[in-house]
Amino acid sequence: MDDKKVARINELYHKSKAEGLTAAEKKEQQELRGEYLASIRNNITSQLNNVVVVHPDGKKVDLGEEHRKKYGK
C-alpha cells in the first residue's frame, strides 16, 4: 500500500471525527481499510515464511514449510 492511500485513510478518519462522512466516503474508507489490513497480513505472512526456529536440541523448523504442509499454501 502506498503512502497516498495511507494518508487518505488518515484524512477520512479525521474528517469522520470532525464533521462526519458521506456514504461514498464511508465506503471508500472501508475499502481502503480492507486493503490496508490485507497488506499487513501479506507482509506478516511473508516474514513468517522466512523464519526458521532452532530448538534447544538443534532441530530446525522452517515455519513457511510447516505452514505449506498444514494449509497447502
C-alpha atoms as an extended CHARMM CRD file, in Angstrom:
* protein
*
        73  EXT
         1         1  MET       CA              0.0000000000        0.0000000000        0.0000000000  PROA      1               0.0000000000
         2         2  ASP       CA              1.3980000000        3.3680000000       -0.9440000000  PROA      2               0.0000000000
         3         3  ASP       CA              1.7160000000        6.4620000000        1.2150000000  PROA      3               0.0000000000
         4         4  LYS       CA             -1.0630000000        8.3030000000       -0.6230000000  PROA      4               0.0000000000
         5         5  LYS       CA             -3.6150000000        5.6690000000        0.3620000000  PROA      5               0.0000000000
         6         6  VAL       CA             -2.4570000000        5.6850000000        3.9910000000  PROA      6               0.0000000000
         7         7  ALA       CA             -2.7140000000        9.4810000000        4.0100000000  PROA      7               0.0000000000
         8         8  ARG       CA             -6.2420000000        9.2100000000        2.5850000000  PROA      8               0.0000000000
         9         9  ILE       CA             -7.2140000000        6.7230000000        5.3330000000  PROA      9               0.0000000000
        10        10  ASN       CA             -5.9930000000        9.2110000000        7.9370000000  PROA      10              0.0000000000
        11        11  GLU       CA             -7.7290000000       12.1110000000        6.1900000000  PROA      11              0.0000000000
        12        12  LEU       CA            -11.0460000000       10.2490000000        6.1720000000  PROA      12              0.0000000000
        13        13  TYR       CA            -10.6070000000        9.3010000000        9.8290000000  PROA      13              0.0000000000
        14        14  HSD       CA            -10.0530000000       12.9050000000       10.8870000000  PROA      14              0.0000000000
        15        15  LYS       CA            -12.9430000000       14.1090000000        8.7530000000  PROA      15              0.0000000000
        16        16  SER       CA            -15.2370000000       11.4650000000       10.2930000000  PROA      16              0.0000000000
        17        17  LYS       CA            -14.4050000000       12.7600000000       13.7690000000  PROA      17              0.0000000000
        18        18  ALA       CA            -14.7420000000       16.4350000000       12.8370000000  PROA      18              0.0000000000
        19        19  GLU       CA            -17.7980000000       16.5870000000       10.6000000000  PROA      19              0.0000000000
        20        20  GLY       CA            -18.8310000000       13.1090000000        9.5140000000  PROA      20              0.0000000000
        21        21  LEU       CA            -18.5400000000       11.2870000000        6.2060000000  PROA      21              0.0000000000
        22        22  THR       CA            -20.8480000000       10.9300000000        3.2440000000  PROA      22              0.0000000000
        23        23  ALA       CA            -21.9800000000        7.4440000000        2.2530000000  PROA      23              0.0000000000
        24        24  ALA       CA            -19.4300000000        7.4040000000       -0.5970000000  PROA      24              0.0000000000
        25        25  GLU       CA            -16.6360000000        8.4240000000        1.7750000000  PROA      25              0.0000000000
        26        26  LYS       CA            -17.6310000000        5.7390000000        4.2820000000  PROA      26              0.0000000000
        27        27  LYS       CA            -17.4930000000        3.1380000000        1.5140000000  PROA      27              0.0000000000
        28        28  GLU       CA            -14.0970000000        4.4280000000        0.3740000000  PROA      28              0.0000000000
        29        29  GLN       CA            -12.8370000000        4.3110000000        3.9640000000  PROA      29              0.0000000000
        30        30  GLN       CA            -13.9530000000        0.6920000000        4.3780000000  PROA      30              0.0000000000
        31        31  GLU       CA            -12.3170000000       -0.3320000000        1.0980000000  PROA      31              0.0000000000
        32        32  LEU       CA             -9.0510000000        1.4100000000        1.9690000000  PROA      32              0.0000000000
        33        33  ARG       CA             -9.0060000000       -0.1250000000        5.4470000000  PROA      33              0.0000000000
        34        34  GLY       CA             -9.6170000000       -3.5740000000        3.9690000000  PROA      34              0.0000000000
        35        35  GLU       CA             -6.7740000000       -3.0980000000        1.5080000000  PROA      35              0.0000000000
        36        36  TYR       CA             -4.5210000000       -1.8660000000        4.3260000000  PROA      36              0.0000000000
        37        37  LEU       CA             -5.2880000000       -4.9010000000        6.5030000000  PROA      37              0.0000000000
        38        38  ALA       CA             -4.7160000000       -7.2790000000        3.5780000000  PROA      38              0.0000000000
        39        39  SER       CA             -1.3510000000       -5.6210000000        3.0020000000  PROA      39              0.0000000000
        40        40  ILE       CA             -0.3820000000       -6.0870000000        6.6600000000  PROA      40              0.0000000000
        41        41  ARG       CA             -1.4590000000       -9.7500000000        6.5950000000  PROA      41              0.0000000000
        42        42  ASN       CA              0.5720000000      -10.4060000000        3.4420000000  PROA      42              0.0000000000
        43        43  ASN       CA              3.6570000000       -8.7330000000        4.9310000000  PROA      43              0.0000000000
        44        44  ILE       CA              3.4500000000      -10.7550000000        8.1370000000  PROA      44              0.0000000000
        45        45  THR       CA              2.8900000000      -13.9940000000        6.2290000000  PROA      45              0.0000000000
        46        46  SER       CA              5.9340000000      -13.2630000000        4.0500000000  PROA      46              0.0000000000
        47        47  GLN       CA              8.0670000000      -12.5950000000        7.1030000000  PROA      47              0.0000000000
        48        48  LEU       CA              6.9300000000      -15.7500000000        8.8880000000  PROA      48              0.0000000000
        49        49  ASN       CA              7.5540000000      -17.8370000000        5.7720000000  PROA      49              0.0000000000
        50        50  ASN       CA             11.2230000000      -16.8880000000        6.0670000000  PROA      50              0.0000000000
        51        51  VAL       CA             11.6130000000      -17.7170000000        9.7770000000  PROA      51              0.0000000000
        52        52  VAL       CA             13.4750000000      -20.8080000000       10.9390000000  PROA      52              0.0000000000
        53        53  VAL       CA             13.0730000000      -21.7780000000       14.5880000000  PROA      53              0.0000000000
        54        54  VAL       CA             16.0260000000      -23.5640000000       16.1670000000  PROA      54              0.0000000000
        55        55  HSD       CA             15.0710000000      -25.6880000000       19.1820000000  PROA      55              0.0000000000
        56        56  PRO       CA             17.4710000000      -26.2720000000       22.1040000000  PROA      56              0.0000000000
        57        57  ASP       CA             18.1400000000      -29.7990000000       20.8200000000  PROA      57              0.0000000000
        58        58  GLY       CA             19.3540000000      -28.3270000000       17.4940000000  PROA      58              0.0000000000
        59        59  LYS       CA             16.2760000000      -29.2660000000       15.4810000000  PROA      59              0.0000000000
        60        60  LYS       CA             15.3950000000      -26.6100000000       12.8870000000  PROA      60              0.0000000000
        61        61  VAL       CA             11.7990000000      -25.9080000000       11.9060000000  PROA      61              0.0000000000
        62        62  ASP       CA             11.0550000000      -23.7980000000        8.8330000000  PROA      62              0.0000000000
        63        63  LEU       CA              7.7690000000      -22.0120000000        9.6130000000  PROA      63              0.0000000000
        64        64  GLY       CA              6.9950000000      -21.4080000000        5.9440000000  PROA      64              0.0000000000
        65        65  GLU       CA              7.3830000000      -25.0830000000        5.1240000000  PROA      65              0.0000000000
        66        66  GLU       CA              5.2220000000      -26.0890000000        8.1050000000  PROA      66              0.0000000000
        67        67  HSD       CA              2.5170000000      -23.6600000000        7.0500000000  PROA      67              0.0000000000
        68        68  ARG       CA              2.5120000000      -25.0050000000        3.4850000000  PROA      68              0.0000000000
        69        69  LYS       CA              2.2520000000      -28.5910000000        4.8000000000  PROA      69              0.0000000000
        70        70  LYS       CA             -0.6260000000      -27.7110000000        7.0960000000  PROA      70              0.0000000000
        71        71  TYR       CA             -2.6130000000      -25.3950000000        4.8260000000  PROA      71              0.0000000000
        72        72  GLY       CA             -1.3520000000      -26.2710000000        1.3640000000  PROA      72              0.0000000000
        73        73  LYS       CA             -0.4890000000      -22.6840000000        0.5010000000  PROA      73              0.0000000000
